[in-house]
Amino acid sequence: MTPTYLLDTSVLVLHALRGEGHAFVTDCLRKGASVCALTLFEFALVLRRQGVTTEHAGRVLATYRGQVQRVLPVDETVALQALELRERASARLPIADACIAACAVCHGLCLLHCDRHFAALPPDTRAQDIRSL
């Protein structure tokens, strides 16, 4: 089955905390969801900021890395798409969020998130706030 979702950092954090949408994200992971490489970076930062040791954070990342079908890079195409998304955004869109959203766009995936910044994405961008499911 072809994956349909690219999971944002915010969704991985919620999933790890067994928060809102846990079952849905678990199902996405089983069906082959993808993540952007920047998501792994951000997720590791969140874990470390919460006081998780480097070793434990590494194990958590490895567990999630094993559950996703693909880790998608930020290459030139994604970077240029991120620039376009930022230029068309209705409000401030942080660089990392623009790159993650662009990764979804470039790979034909729907961005699954729970981050208020993504509300600024252009309306033709496939993005779903998990809180609205």
C-alpha positions in Angstrom: 0.0 0.0 0.0 1.3 3.5 -0.9 1.6 5.7 2.2 -0.7 8.7 2.2 0.5 10.7 5.2 3.6 12.5 6.1 3.7 12.8 9.9 4.8 16.1 11.4 6.8 16.3 14.6 3.8 17.5 16.5 1.9 14.3 15.7 4.9 12.1 16.7 5.1 13.9 20.1 1.3 13.4 20.6 1.7 9.8 19.7 4.6 9.2 22.0 2.6 10.8 24.9 -0.4 8.7 23.9 -2.3 11.9 23.3 -5.1 12.8 21.0 -5.3 10.8 17.8 -2.9 8.0 19.1 -4.9 5.2 17.5 -5.1 7.1 14.2 -1.3 7.7 14.1 -0.7 4.1 15.0 -2.8 3.0 12.1 -0.9 5.5 9.8 2.4 4.0 10.9 1.1 0.5 10.2 0.0 1.5 6.7 3.4 3.0 5.8 3.5 6.7 6.8 6.5 8.8 6.0 8.4 11.6 7.8 10.6 14.4 6.7 14.3 14.1 7.8 13.8 17.4 9.7 11.0 15.8 11.7 13.5 13.4 13.2 15.7 16.3 14.1 12.9 18.3 15.7 11.6 15.2 17.6 15.0 14.6 19.1 15.2 18.2 20.2 11.8 17.9 21.9 12.8 14.8 23.7 16.1 16.4 24.9 14.3 19.5 26.0 11.9 17.3 28.1 14.9 15.9 29.9 15.1 12.6 28.1 18.7 11.3 28.2 20.6 11.1 24.9 20.6 7.3 25.1 16.8 7.0 25.7 16.1 9.7 23.0 18.2 7.5 20.6 16.1 4.5 21.4 12.8 6.4 20.9 14.0 7.8 17.6 15.1 4.3 16.5 11.7 2.9 17.4 9.9 5.5 15.3 12.4 5.2 12.5 11.6 1.5 12.4 7.9 2.2 12.1 7.9 4.7 9.2 8.1 3.5 5.7 10.3 6.4 4.4 12.4 9.3 5.8 12.3 11.9 3.0 15.2 14.3 2.5 15.0 18.0 2.1 16.6 18.4 -1.3 16.7 21.3 -3.7 13.1 20.6 -5.0 11.8 20.5 -1.4 13.7 23.7 -0.5 12.2 25.6 -3.5 8.7 24.3 -2.7 9.2 25.5 0.9 10.1 28.9 -0.3 6.9 29.0 -2.4 4.8 27.9 0.5 6.3 30.6 2.7 5.6 33.2 0.1 2.0 32.1 -0.3 1.3 31.5 3.4 -1.3 33.7 5.1 0.8 34.2 8.2 4.3 33.4 9.5 5.4 29.9 8.6 8.7 28.8 10.3 11.4 27.5 8.0 11.3 24.0 9.4 7.5 23.8 9.1 7.7 25.1 5.5 10.3 22.4 4.7 8.2 19.6 6.3 5.1 20.8 4.4 7.0 21.1 1.2 8.3 17.5 1.7 4.7 16.4 1.8 3.7 18.4 -1.3 6.7 17.2 -3.3 5.9 13.5 -2.5 2.1 13.8 -3.0 1.4 13.1 0.7 -1.1 14.7 3.1 0.6 16.4 6.0 -0.8 15.1 9.3 -0.1 17.6 12.1 -1.4 19.4 15.2 0.6 22.6 14.8 -1.1 26.0 14.6 1.6 27.3 12.2 0.2 25.0 9.4 -3.1 26.9 9.4 -1.1 29.5 7.4 -0.5 27.1 4.5 -2.1 27.9 1.2 -5.5 26.4 0.9 -4.5 24.0 -1.9 -1.9 22.3 0.3 -3.0 18.9 1.5 -2.8 19.1 5.3 -4.9 17.7 8.1 -4.9 18.7 11.7 -5.3 15.5 13.7 -7.5 17.4 16.2 -10.2 17.7 13.5 -10.5 14.0 12.8 
